[in-house]
Amino acid sequence: MSPHLKQFLAGGTLTGAVTGLFVGAASFGDELSGAGAVFAFLVVPGITAAVLTGIFRNEKNRAKRLLSPRWLFARLLCVAYLTTFPVFGVLAGGATVPQVVLVGAISGTFWAMPFMLPFVSR
C-alpha cells in the first residue's frame, strides 16, 4: 500500500474517531441540546480538521498540489462534516461515547474513500 493511501486511511479513521469523541462529549448528559448541537455541528469538525492537519502535515510533500496542507485541511474538513451525520444519528438512538467513537471511525473511513480514488491508479 502506498504511503498516500495509508495517510488517507489513517486521516479518515482518525478524523471520524475524533469527531465522534468530541460530538459525544458535547452531548451533555443523555441529550444533545441546542447549544451543544450547534457547537458539535459548526465548531467540532473545524477543530478536528485543523488539529489533524497539523499532525499529518509532511514537509517533504508540500510541493505536491494534492498533499499540500491547504488541500489536506479541506479534505479532512469535508470528512469531518460528513461524519457528523451518522454520529448524530447514533446519538439520537442513545448510544454511549465508545459506540459513537466507533461509528465515527467507521464513517470517517467510508467518507475518506472518495478522496483516495485519484491515488489508487498511481
N, C-alpha and C positions, 0 to 999 in steps of 0.2 A: 504494500500500500504506500502511495506516495506521501511525502510529508504534508502536502497541501490538503489531501483528503483527511489525514489524521487531524490537522488543525481544524478543518471544518466540522468533523465529527465531535471532537472534543469541545470546540466552541459552541456547537448547538446543544450538546448534552449539558455542559456547564451553564449555559445561558438559561436553559429551561429549568434546571435544578435550582439555580439561584433565584430566578424569577418566582418559582413555586415557593421557595423558602420565604422570600420577602413578602409575597402576597399572603401566604399562610400566616406569617407573623403580623401582618397588617389587619388580619381579621381578629379584632378584639373579641375574645370570648368565643361564642358559637356563631356569631353573625358578622357579616361584612357590612357595616353600616355606611351611611352616606359619605362621611369624610374619609373613612378608611378605604372605601371603594374608589373614590376619586384619586386618593394617594396611590393606591395599588395599580390603577389603570394608567394614570398620567405620569407619575414620577418614577415608580419602581422599574419599568423597562428601560428608561433612560439611564438611571443609575447603574443598573446591571450591565448594559451595553458599554458604558464608559469605563467601568471597573475592569471588565473582561477584555476590552480593547487594550487597556494598559498592560494587562498580563500577557496577552497573546501577541503584542506588537513585537515584530522582529526587525531589527535594524538592517540586516542584510537584504531583506525583501522589500525595502522601501522603494526601490527603483521600479519594481514591477507594479503596474497600474492596479491589478486586481487584489494585490495584497497590501496596498497602502493602508495606513491607519484609518484614513477617512472612509475608504470602502469597507474595511473591516468593521468599523463602528456602524455604518449604515446597515450592513448585513446582520450584525448582532442585534441592532435595534429592531429590525423587521422580525427577526426570530423571537425576540423578547415580547413584542406586542402580539404576535400571533399566538404565542404560548399562553398569554393571559386568558384567552377564551376557554380552553379546556380546563385551566386551573380554576377559573370562576365557576365552571360547570361542576367540577368535583367539590368545590367548597359549598355550592348550593345543596349538594347531597349530604352534607355533614361529615366530610372526610377529615381525618386528622392531619397534622402537619407532615408527618413522614409520607403519608399517602399523596399529599399534594406535591411534595418534592419529587416523588417517583413519577407521577403523571406529568409534572413539568419537565423532567429529564427525558421522558419518552416523547412528549410532544415537541420539545426543543430539538431533539434529534430528527424527528419527522420534518419539521419546518426548515431545518438546515439543509435537507437533501436537495431542494431545487437550486441552491447556491453552489452545490458541488458539481452539478452537471457539466459546466464548462471544463472542469479539470479531469473528468472521467476519461475523455477521449485522448488526453495527452499521454 
